[in-house]
């Protein structure tokens, strides 16, 4: 079932209407340990911020950047990346985010694993996957893309997976402890043109994940090294519909199509998208087989509607 959904959506499905949602981006750059890592983490964080604002239209007010040394770049860093500040930032965002908004949380840094489970290293007390559970539960209706791009991050998947969530980790297990390359390529997916496979003018979390995973493998192969990080994503169905975008951004003719026939097609598409969103909110109370079948039916309808829109637009060119 999931394979069929992924194929249908990958080929045909456009994202939900960007004008109906805001994206919020929280970047946490953790403990570096060495100057070279501090530089790399900051470069990746600021590159993602620049892409979010200037390429994808996410307003500055919707971006929070927590870093190891807030004093180094006070014009860019909102606060030091301590556990207290991470918690406060996400708690505040949970209050102000719209019910249908999309929330990106990106952890850039090092991770460790021990008797207490996998941890993301911060200045001061580290944070475990369990520490993030309550913080993410404060977003019951929003769609979340949570990325732990650190080493030993695999255990964050089972702890944080849930409805309306795309959880991404740079490693498959806690035992992949070497420094990771995933963060740099994940950021590159949003800052360059190579990740937009379906050519819809945006980059989904799924596209960014696939791009980064592919480039990580290529980098190891180029260096002649054994691949020591294997990124994991749960869940593809959510990830393919999550995009960095501002509420004022709309793609293609979807903003205000002047042709009445095209406008009607887009309205039908939005109605189907709303049905998908409402169905996902009811997932926990439905029989799993019924839910999966209904979701598949809606995604196929949505894919066909998208193809109909694209065919109409091509005829008008």
N, C-alpha and C positions, 0 to 999 in steps of 0.2 A: 504493500500500500504506500509506504513512505517513498519508495523509489519512483513509483508512478507519479506521485504528487510532485516530487522534486523535478522530474523530467518535464512534466507539463508546465510547471511554473517557471523553470529555468528558461525554456524556449519561448514561452508566450506571455507570461504574466508580468504586468507592470506593477509598480509599487502603489500603495494607497496614496490618495491625493495629498501632496505635500502641503497644500494650502490649508488643510484641515488640521494640521498637527505642527507642533513645535518640537525641535530636538534640543535636548540639554546634554552638555558634555562635561563630565568631571574627569580630570586627568590627575592621577596620583603618581608622582615620581618618587620612588622609595630610596632607601639607603644605598649609596653607591659603592662605598668601600675604597674606591680608587678614583683619582682625578679623571682618568679616561672614561670611566663609566658615568661619572657625574656629567661630563660634557655630552656624551652620547644620549643619556636620558633626557637632558634638557633640550638637545637638538630635536629629538623625536617628538617631545611634548610640544615644543613651539611650532614645529612643522605641522603637526596635526591641528593645532589651534589656528594657524594661518589658513590651512586648507578649509577648516570648518567655517571660518568667517568669510574669507574672500572667494572661495570656490563654491561653497555650498550654502552660503547665506545664513549661517547660524549667528544670531546676534551676540555681541560681546557679553551682554548681561546673562546669557544662557550658558556661559562657559566658566568653569572654575578650574584653576590650576594650582595644585598643592605640590610643593617641591621640598627636597631635603634642606636646601638653604634659601630661605625666602629673601634674605638680605642681598644675595648676589644679583638678583634681577627683580627689584621691588616693583618695577613697572609692569611686570608680566605675572609674577607669582602672587596669588591671593593670600596664601598662608603656608606655614610650614606643614609638611606632610606627617604630622603626628597622628596617632590613633584618635585622640580627642577631636582634632580638626577634621579628620575624615568623617567621623561620626556626625559632627555638627553640620558639615557641608551637606551630607546626604539627608539628614533629618530636616534641614531647612528647605532643601529642594523638594522633598516629599510634600511639604506644605504648599509650595508655590506652583508646582507643576500642574498643568492641565490634565484632566482625566484621561484624555486620549493622546497625550504627548509621548514622545520617545526619549528614553533616558540612556545615554551611553556612559558607562563607567570603565575607564581604561587604566589599568595598573601597569606601570613601567618600572622595572627594577629587578631585584634578586629575590629568590625564594629559597626557603629551607624546609626540611622535613625532619621531624623527630617524633618523640613519644606523644607530643601534643598535636600531631598531624601536620599538614602543610601550612606554612606561614608565608605571608608577604612581608618582607623586611622593611621596617620603617625606623626613622630616628626615634628612639624610645621603644615602648612596647610594640611588638609586631602584631599583625592581625591575621587570624585564621579564617578559614572559610566560614566557620560557625559565627564568627564575629560579624560577617556580612549578611547572615540570614535575616536577622530582624531588620536590618537597614533596608534590604530589598523588599521585605514584606510590607514596608510602609508605602509601596507603590502598587496597590492592588489592581488598578485598572490600566496603568501605563504599560507600554511595551519597553522592555529592558534589554539592552545589549551590554553584557558584562564581560570584559576582557582582562584576563590575568596573563600578561605576557612574560611572566617571570619563570625561572626554573622551578622545578618541584611543584608545579601548579595543578597537576592533573586531578588532585582530590577536590578541587573547587567545583568540578562538574557535578558529581552526585549530591553535594551539599546544597548547591544553589539552583539546580535545574527546577523549572516550574512553568506554570502557565504564563504565556506571553513573555517568555524569556529566551534570549539567545545567549548561552554561556560559552565562552571561548577560553581555552587555556593553551599555552605554548607547548606544554608537555602532556604526554599521555598518562604518566604516573608520577608519583612523588620521587621516584628513584632516578629520574632524568634530571640530574643536579647541575650539569654544566651550564655556563652562561648561554643565554638564548639569543637568537637573531630575529625572532618572530616580530618583536615590537617594531623594529625599523621597517620591515617590509609591510606590516599591517598599516603603518602610517603612510608609507609610499603608495599604497592602494588608493588612498583618498587624495593624495597630493599629485598624482600623475594620471595618465590616461590609460594605463595598461590593464586595469582591473574591470572596466565596464564591458563585460563580455556580451551582454544582450543589447548594448548600444542604445539604452534608453536615456542617456544623459545623466545618470546618477550611479552611485556605487552602493550596492546593498552590503549588509554585514556578511552575507554569504559570499558575495563576490570578493570582498576584502579578505575573508578567511582563505578562500581558495587561492587567491593571488599570493598571499603571504606564505602559505604552505608550499606552494609551487616554487617560489623564489628561495625559500629557506633550503629546500632540497637541492636546488640548482647551485646555491652558494657552497654547500658542503661538497657537492660533486666537483665543482670547479677547483676547490682547495684539496681535493683528494682525501677528504676526511670522512670517517664513518658518521652517519647521521645520528646525532644524540638527542634530538628533540622532535617529537611527533605531535603536532597540534591537534586538538580535539574540539569539536563543535557540537553543541546540543542547544537548540533544535533547528534543523535546516528550514523547516516550514516557517518559523518565526524569522530567522535570519534573512530569508529572501525578501522580507517585507519591511526591514528596518533600514532607514536611510538617514544620514546627516542632512538636515534641511531646516531652513527657517520658515516661519509661517507665511512670509511674504513671497516665498519662492514657489513657483509652479513651472512644470516642464511642458514642452511641446505646446499643443493647442489646448491643454487641459485647464488653463487658467480661465479664459473667457472666450471660447470659440464663437466666432461670429456667425458661422453657418448654422442654421437652426437644426438641420439633420445631425450635424456633428455634435452640437450641444446636447441633443437628445441622447445620442450614443454615450456621451460622457456621463450624463445623468444616470443612465442605466448601469454604467460601470461603477459609479459611486454607490449606487444602491446595493450592488452585489458585494462591494468592499465592506459596506456597513453590515451586511448579513454575515460575512466572514468574521468581522470583529465581534459581533454579538454572539455568534456561535462559540468562539473561543472563550468568551467570558462564562459560558455555560458548560465548558468541558468537564469540570469536576462532578457535575450533577447528572451527566448523561452516561448511558451505556457506551463503553469504549468503541464497540463495533459500529453502533449507530452514529456516534460522533465522527469517526473516521470516514464512514461512507458519506455522510452529509457534507463534511469538509471537502472530500474529493469532488463531489458533485458541484459544489459552489466554485471551487478552484477551476474546474473544467469550464464551467459557464463563464467565469471571469476571464479565463485564457482566450476563449472563443470571442468574447466581447472585445477584448484587447486587440485581437487579430482583425476583427471587423473594423475597429477604429483606425488601425494602421493602414489597412487596405483603402479605406475611404480617404485618409490623408494623402496617401500616395497618388490617388486618382486626381486630387485637387492640385497637385504640384505641376 
